[in-house]
């Protein structure tokens, strides 16, 4: 299944101050405003290995896959190219968050010219992949490393009486 992306006219893609390419506001964005809807190809997680045998790694861009529901991931559209939201970088003190698995919403007012970011760890409640990378967000609250996956999730215990 394909989900067509939608991106607000309030954003543009350009060289990032954090890493590589980023997404920036080109006007003031209000708290709660939808920045965009991630698009791509939704498949059951257990079909990824089969797909890697037929689609070249540089086109598949598996590093940008998103878990959107237990057992389902969304890959960026490897046939038609990445939508602009695939360039939104991680930050430990993000300006946006992902809701309903695919909608990017401003967490606070984002001034014109600011790079838009989200905390990749916030969407890691259903995935089975584990990865980590050095964080380059530059926030005073930066954790230094982003660790995503089951082995890094906080275990919640329920007290019994």
PERA-V596044 format. One line per field, one symbol per residue. phi: phi as a letter, one per 40 degrees, with the letter a starting at -180 (. if undefined). Layout:
BEGIN
phi=???
END
This chain:
BEGIN
phi=.bbccbbcccbacadcccafbbbbcbacbcdgcccibcbibcacdcccdccccbbddcccfdcbcbcbadgbbbcccccbgccdccccccacbccaacbfgabcbccacbcdgcccaacdccbcbbcbcbaaaccbcgcdcccgabbbhdcbcccbbbcbb
END
